[in-house]
């Protein structure tokens, strides 16, 4: 389950979504969001929105392959990165809402996978050449926030309670910000770029532990957020097909 380019990323995501929908698995939620984002990135490459479209194509595949590898390990009974373990294990918890499932996937994939994928494509001193296109993705993600907010609002009638407590969809649990996560991923990539083994391996393990701790807080935020999530969980849709249809329709 490895992609060589963004077209193959979309093909694999479609296969995964179909499989998860067939099993009514909540793993379909992040995969559906991921497909929507990937489709928009592909369109951006075709429109010439990046400095180096071919490199972005390769970057997208390298990035997605880290998610596919973690998922493959999980489905085979293995142990992926700790941050992914928390995200995947949440599928069996009925009190975890759709928003939390999406944030858990974003947390593991952006905070942990993204800096490593950047170094896969642009190792060492070459990393600086990727910077402009790396942050160009932020514009695409920002454009999807309002459609995502609308979709989640339809699926979770009481989600507006979180808006009053924490703001926009990517910050609604108060401990995760999409833009901040991407900024931090770039910082981590630059920190790791010139580290040699075994120091780099230790740094990656430390990063995984930190991201996993944030994942645990997304699952059980406590306080007012925790109480609000319990209420939202009782009222939002539990229909995997309906939820994924709505997420896929964002673009």
ChimeraX attribute file (.defattr): number of C-alpha atoms within 10 A of each C-alpha:
attribute: neighborCount
match mode: 1-to-1
recipient: residues
	/A:1	10
	/A:2	15
	/A:3	19
	/A:4	15
	/A:5	19
	/A:6	22
	/A:7	15
	/A:8	15
	/A:9	25
	/A:10	20
	/A:11	12
	/A:12	20
	/A:13	21
	/A:14	16
	/A:15	12
	/A:16	18
	/A:17	24
	/A:18	16
	/A:19	14
	/A:20	19
	/A:21	21
	/A:22	12
	/A:23	12
	/A:24	15
	/A:25	15
	/A:26	27
	/A:27	25
	/A:28	28
	/A:29	26
	/A:30	23
	/A:31	24
	/A:32	25
	/A:33	23
	/A:34	21
	/A:35	22
	/A:36	20
	/A:37	19
	/A:38	21
	/A:39	16
	/A:40	18
	/A:41	22
	/A:42	18
	/A:43	12
	/A:44	17
	/A:45	19
	/A:46	11
	/A:47	10
	/A:48	10
	/A:49	15
	/A:50	19
	/A:51	14
	/A:52	14
	/A:53	17
	/A:54	12
	/A:55	17
	/A:56	23
	/A:57	18
	/A:58	18
	/A:59	24
	/A:60	24
	/A:61	23
	/A:62	26
	/A:63	22
	/A:64	27
	/A:65	21
	/A:66	19
	/A:67	20
	/A:68	19
	/A:69	14
	/A:70	22
	/A:71	21
	/A:72	15
	/A:73	15
	/A:74	17
	/A:75	12
	/A:76	9
	/A:77	9
	/A:78	11
	/A:79	14
	/A:80	19
	/A:81	19
	/A:82	21
	/A:83	27
	/A:84	27
	/A:85	19
	/A:86	22
	/A:87	25
	/A:88	20
	/A:89	11
	/A:90	21
	/A:91	18
	/A:92	11
	/A:93	10
	/A:94	12
	/A:95	17
	/A:96	18
	/A:97	26
	/A:98	23
	/A:99	23
	/A:100	22
	/A:101	22
	/A:102	21
	/A:103	24
	/A:104	28
	/A:105	24
	/A:106	24
	/A:107	26
	/A:108	24
	/A:109	22
	/A:110	22
	/A:111	27
	/A:112	29
	/A:113	24
	/A:114	28
	/A:115	24
	/A:116	23
	/A:117	23
	/A:118	24
	/A:119	20
	/A:120	15
	/A:121	19
	/A:122	19
	/A:123	18
	/A:124	15
	/A:125	11
	/A:126	13
	/A:127	18
	/A:128	12
	/A:129	12
	/A:130	19
	/A:131	13
	/A:132	12
	/A:133	16
	/A:134	19
	/A:135	15
	/A:136	15
	/A:137	18
	/A:138	15
	/A:139	10
	/A:140	15
	/A:141	16
	/A:142	12
	/A:143	11
	/A:144	17
	/A:145	16
	/A:146	14
	/A:147	16
	/A:148	23
	/A:149	18
	/A:150	15
	/A:151	18
	/A:152	22
	/A:153	16
	/A:154	15
	/A:155	22
	/A:156	20
	/A:157	13
	/A:158	19
	/A:159	24
	/A:160	19
	/A:161	16
	/A:162	20
	/A:163	15
	/A:164	10
	/A:165	15
	/A:166	16
	/A:167	14
	/A:168	18
	/A:169	24
	/A:170	21
	/A:171	17
	/A:172	22
	/A:173	28
	/A:174	18
	/A:175	13
	/A:176	20
	/A:177	18
	/A:178	20
	/A:179	16
	/A:180	11
	/A:181	17
	/A:182	20
	/A:183	16
	/A:184	17
	/A:185	21
	/A:186	22
	/A:187	13
	/A:188	19
	/A:189	21
	/A:190	19
	/A:191	13
	/A:192	20
	/A:193	20
	/A:194	12
	/A:195	13
	/A:196	9
	/A:197	9
	/A:198	8
	/A:199	10
	/A:200	15
	/A:201	13
	/A:202	11
	/A:203	16
	/A:204	17
	/A:205	14
	/A:206	12
	/A:207	17
	/A:208	20
	/A:209	16
	/A:210	15
	/A:211	24
	/A:212	24
	/A:213	14
	/A:214	21
	/A:215	28
	/A:216	15
	/A:217	17
	/A:218	25
	/A:219	22
	/A:220	17
	/A:221	17
	/A:222	13
	/A:223	8
	/A:224	11
	/A:225	18
	/A:226	16
	/A:227	12
	/A:228	18
	/A:229	24
	/A:230	14
	/A:231	15
	/A:232	22
	/A:233	18
	/A:234	14
	/A:235	14
	/A:236	19
	/A:237	17
	/A:238	17
	/A:239	13
	/A:240	20
	/A:241	18
	/A:242	13
	/A:243	22
	/A:244	21
	/A:245	15
	/A:246	20
	/A:247	24
	/A:248	19
	/A:249	13
	/A:250	19
	/A:251	13
